[in-house]
């Protein structure tokens, strides 16, 4: 029995299948963790959702910002951009089933035995683990409710960008969503910066990558995240693992086997392109 953690798939179904074949993945015995952004940019978003859903309870995934964007497009709130290559999924006969399954997936995974935490973008240094769990559950409850389009319509925006327990309502939900699915940089006090998308060595001061600011979760758990393809899986402190290596941009799809920390990669089927 092995635990495999894979970075952002982004519709790269063939690469996902080949990567799992490398280790003879067995869904009846092994566990698969996915860092989110299952869909968009790659050609096989429909196949990825169908496959991951078919694996059942062996999968532990988190939603990413592109997964939330898909929900917004399906609800008629956001535009279907051609570059996201979502049309086959949106027009599929089982689209309703897949969307309803997707919006009931978590934004945070925590394994207390392994002392392992996974969120798509990471964990803001302003949160302890209980706060992270609470805030994730609040967003998950809204997404799984019949009124989820109202939240999806209000989730876009960069404010508020500073955590306080007094946050409530849509402002609290938006902060939590941004922290879990969009965050890259923070100010030294942990306040989110939702604008900068540079690499860590080109970001303007005083901004720092969220993982370079000490926080209570990082001191107790290994944190696994995706989202930040330009890192290429490098430059994070010990105990913080970035798994998005830009497969949909022509990079590789990366997998870590937790038990022995063995790494596996599957090259992209596409030529390398710039992230946008």
Secondary structure as UniProt FT lines:
FT   STRAND          3..6
FT   TURN            10..11
FT   HELIX           13..22
FT   TURN            23..24
FT   TURN            27..29
FT   STRAND          31..34
FT   HELIX           45..54
FT   HELIX           56..58
FT   STRAND          59..61
FT   HELIX           65..74
FT   TURN            75..76
FT   HELIX           82..84
FT   HELIX           87..90
FT   TURN            93..94
FT   HELIX           95..102
FT   TURN            103..104
FT   STRAND          109..111
FT   TURN            112..115
FT   STRAND          116..118
FT   TURN            125..126
FT   HELIX           129..143
FT   TURN            146..147
FT   HELIX           148..154
FT   TURN            165..166
FT   HELIX           169..181
FT   STRAND          185..186
FT   TURN            188..189
FT   STRAND          192..193
FT   TURN            200..202
FT   TURN            205..206
FT   STRAND          208..209
FT   HELIX           210..212
FT   HELIX           216..220
FT   STRAND          222..225
FT   HELIX           229..231
FT   TURN            232..233
FT   TURN            238..239
FT   STRAND          240..242
FT   HELIX           247..249
FT   STRAND          252..257
FT   TURN            258..261
FT   STRAND          262..267
//
